[in-house]
Amino acid sequence: MPVTLNRNSPVMLVLAQQSDLDDLAAIRIEAMRESLERVGRFDPVRARERFISGFEARNTRYIEVSGEKVGFVVVRHHPNEFLLDHLYVRPSAQGSGIGSAVLAQIFKEADVAALPIKVGALKESASNRFYTRHGFQFIESSEFDNYYVRQNVPAACPVC
């Protein structure tokens, strides 16, 4: 059943715990399945191992709507950039503005830090359109992925 966004169901980002690893890996596999099948690269064991190998709870937040965990986001803070390493929304909740609401929050954080955000997307994934629609600019591609950057937007200076 799709999640419906309204004023009474805000999108919340909640810090994940180390004990959430299995649930997070399952969300990743569910969200990536269609895109990976389209390019002939769906392997749930590999997808799980790849996620687990780089998991750091401190960078991971669940996406909750009406108390339901509908996805997660991983943002790694580097000295010169934010790396949007993962943004997954369960297929049943996609298309309802959840990803846009999450990006709006990440944009605010990056703009306060005055840092750009980099992200990669599987070449055949709809996420490429999602990121460009939200202001990310294509910078390069590899065999399987496209990479994008969104420059920070300086906050208006109240005393300038």
Helices and strands as residue ranges (DSSP letters): E 11-15, G 18-20, H 21-38, H 44-53, G 57-59, E 60-65, E 68-78, E 81-89, G 91-93, H 98-113, E 117-122, H 127-133, E 137-141, E 145-150
